Amino acid sequence: METTTTPFYHNNATTVSGQNNSDEYAGLKKSLHTMSAIIYSLAFVLGVLGNGVVIWVTGFKMKKTVNTVWFLNLAVADFLFTAFLPFTVTSVALDFHWPFGNIMCKLNNTVTYLNMFASVYILVVISVDRCVCVCLWCSSRLWAQSEKCHAGRPV
């Protein structure tokens, strides 16, 4: 004998006026889904184009320094995340039904969370590097010779 339970977030209770809560906010829910799909689509287009340009410039046109490598890594992480956004847009458009299978679901979530942590940690490393560079004024000859820091060097 199988029993089915409804999740706690599916509140089918009626309001004081006798209306069903799920029907009361159906229009708002649909408009929020539409707005989310539009924002995700815009983020996809701008993210793929913008990060693609950053990857091209930092990867092929700029001199290889520590900072350019970090910005290249950040752009690659963000490019991968935005490349997976059409799957999320499709899911939102289908009322959060995932038609791509279990493996793509897990891959999409993995890319999302790996991007989040990679982006945060790369930004922390870039910030710490800039802070050390400015606070120590690049007094070490090793730092000055490696062209690691120019902003903090006394003029």
Buried (B, 14 or more C-beta within 10 A) or exposed (E): EEEEEEEEEEEEEEEEEEEEEEEEEEEEEEEEBEEBBEEBBEBBEEBBEBBBEBBEBBBEEBEEBBBBEBBBBBBBBBBBBBBBBEBBBBBBBEEEEBEEEEEEBEBBEEBBEEBEEBBEEBEEBBEEBBEBBEEEBBEEEEBBEEEBBEEBEEE
